[in-house]
Each structure stands twice: as structure tokens, then as C-alpha cells.
Amino acid sequence: MASYEERFHAIEIAEKIRTNLPSGSPSFVKSMVRFHVYSCFWLGLPSSFCKNHLPTKELKMVLEDEKGSEYDAIYIGSRSGLSGGWRGFALDHKLDDGDALSLN
């Protein structure tokens, strides 16, 4: 498990990346915990972000990393999170407990 300091440092880095995202694009920073990146591979998204920017139904979407690699994923609106495809993204990027992502 990541320490408080490791988690805080990862969030700081993700926030710096977030400031360089296109202005006007809705975004947030998400700190990874074990169930995001091990076993169940479920990424719950902030409900306020989903309510304001995403539909309430299931939606196919594409995750794109900083290098332009794309990953098909399934957003489940009724549960405000990512399922199908998230696992591949998490494994390919070797995400671990305590890592943080900037998402938009």
C-alpha cells in the first residue's frame, strides 16, 4: 500500500499535468487504490463530474494516454465508472496503489 506521502506526491504531479490540459475541458485527478488496479479493475469516477459531463447510460469511450495510445473502454453511467477496457489500460501502464491520473 502506498504511504500518505507517496500518494500526496503522485497527486501533486497529476495536478501539474492537469494544468497543461486544454483549457475549457472538464477534468479531475483520481488517486488509484487497490481495487482500481488489481483484481476487480473498476474505476469509479466522481459523481459530480459524471452528472455534469457524461450520460446516465452505458457508453463506449476511448481512453488515450499521454503518448497517444488508445484503449477502448465502457463507461457505465448508472454506476458512474469505467469497466471494460479499464483493466487493459491499468495493466499496460503498470498502475499501482497510490498512483494518480489526470482525466479529462
C-alpha positions as CSV (number, residue, x, y, z in Angstrom):
1,M,0.0,0.0,0.0
2,A,1.2,3.5,-0.8
3,S,2.1,5.8,2.1
4,Y,0.3,9.1,2.6
5,E,3.5,10.9,1.3
6,E,3.7,8.7,-1.9
7,R,0.0,9.2,-2.6
8,F,0.3,13.0,-2.0
9,H,3.3,13.3,-4.3
10,A,1.5,11.4,-7.1
11,I,-1.5,13.7,-6.8
12,E,0.8,16.8,-7.0
13,I,2.3,15.5,-10.2
14,A,-1.1,14.7,-11.7
15,E,-2.4,18.2,-10.7
16,K,0.6,19.7,-12.6
17,I,-0.3,17.6,-15.7
18,R,-3.9,18.7,-15.3
19,T,-2.9,22.4,-15.6
20,N,-1.4,21.6,-19.0
21,L,-4.6,20.0,-20.4
22,P,-6.6,22.1,-22.9
23,S,-8.4,24.9,-21.1
24,G,-12.2,24.6,-21.0
25,S,-12.0,20.8,-20.9
26,P,-13.6,19.3,-17.8
27,S,-11.0,17.3,-15.8
28,F,-10.2,15.8,-12.5
29,V,-7.4,14.0,-10.7
30,K,-8.0,10.5,-9.4
31,S,-5.8,8.7,-6.9
32,M,-5.6,4.9,-7.5
33,V,-6.5,2.4,-4.8
34,R,-6.1,-1.4,-4.9
35,F,-9.5,-2.2,-6.5
36,H,-8.8,0.3,-9.3
37,V,-5.7,-1.5,-10.4
38,Y,-5.9,-5.1,-9.0
39,S,-8.5,-7.9,-9.2
40,C,-11.8,-6.1,-9.9
41,F,-10.4,-3.3,-12.1
42,W,-13.3,-0.9,-11.5
43,L,-12.6,2.9,-11.8
44,G,-15.3,4.9,-10.1
45,L,-15.5,8.5,-11.3
46,P,-16.6,11.5,-9.3
47,S,-20.4,11.6,-9.4
48,S,-20.5,15.3,-9.8
49,F,-18.2,15.1,-12.9
50,C,-20.4,12.3,-14.4
51,K,-23.6,14.2,-13.7
52,N,-22.3,17.4,-15.3
53,H,-20.4,15.9,-18.3
54,L,-21.4,12.3,-19.0
55,P,-24.7,10.5,-19.9
56,T,-26.5,8.3,-17.5
57,K,-26.5,5.3,-19.9
58,E,-23.7,2.9,-20.9
59,L,-21.3,4.4,-23.4
60,K,-18.3,3.2,-25.3
61,M,-15.4,5.6,-25.0
62,V,-11.7,5.7,-25.8
63,L,-9.0,6.3,-23.2
64,E,-5.9,8.0,-24.6
65,D,-2.6,8.3,-22.7
66,E,0.0,11.0,-23.0
67,K,1.7,9.2,-25.9
68,G,-1.5,8.9,-27.9
69,S,-2.1,5.2,-27.4
70,E,-5.8,4.4,-27.3
71,Y,-7.8,1.9,-25.3
72,D,-11.5,1.1,-25.8
73,A,-13.4,1.2,-22.6
74,I,-17.0,1.0,-21.3
75,Y,-18.5,3.8,-19.2
76,I,-21.4,2.6,-17.1
77,G,-23.5,5.7,-16.4
78,S,-25.8,4.1,-13.8
79,R,-22.7,3.3,-11.7
80,S,-20.5,6.3,-12.7
81,G,-17.5,4.4,-13.6
82,L,-15.3,2.6,-16.1
83,S,-15.3,-1.1,-16.6
84,G,-14.5,-2.9,-19.9
85,G,-11.1,-1.7,-21.2
86,W,-10.0,-0.1,-18.0
87,R,-8.2,-3.3,-17.0
88,G,-6.0,-3.2,-20.1
89,F,-5.2,0.4,-19.6
90,A,-4.3,-0.1,-15.9
91,L,-2.1,-3.2,-16.7
92,D,-0.3,-1.7,-19.7
93,H,0.6,1.4,-17.7
94,K,1.6,-0.7,-14.6
95,L,-0.7,1.4,-12.4
96,D,-0.3,0.8,-8.7
97,D,-1.9,1.7,-5.5
98,G,-1.1,5.3,-4.8
99,D,-0.6,6.4,-8.4
100,A,-2.7,9.3,-9.6
101,L,-4.2,10.2,-13.0
102,S,-5.3,13.4,-14.6
103,L,-8.5,12.7,-16.6
104,N,-10.4,14.8,-19.0
